[in-house]
Amino acid sequence: MISIRNYESKSDMGSSDGYSSIEGVIRQSTDNVIKKYELTLLLDKSIVYGESVIERGGRVYIRTHNDDIPIYAFKMNKELERILKDGQDIWNG
């Protein structure tokens, strides 16, 4: 959850012309942090960070920061198992 709190305060510029500055305080709770899964690509053994499982056109993909990658492009390891378990309602639906 992201909470935003705005408040106005008088400007400290020495004038009393009524200008105010708006200061925003944004706090992101730990409940809304996107989980990152460290996944290994089969082709070049590079590491990418998966965020979620998605289904598009009858196929299952892993959403990363830059792209959606088919699940068959990843090496099967504990992290891939974790993201698939967390997104089970997508691929098992």
Number of C-alpha atoms within 10 A of each C-alpha: 10 11 9 10 9 9 10 11 11 14 14 10 9 7 9 10 9 9 13 14 12 12 11 11 10 11 11 11 10 9 8 9 10 10 11 15 19 15 24 20 16 13 9 7 11 10 13 16 17 25 18 19 23 19 15 8 5 7 10 19 21 24 18 17 10 9 10 18 17 15 18 12 14 19 15 14 11 12 17 19 13 12 20 19 14 12 16 13 11 15 15 9 6
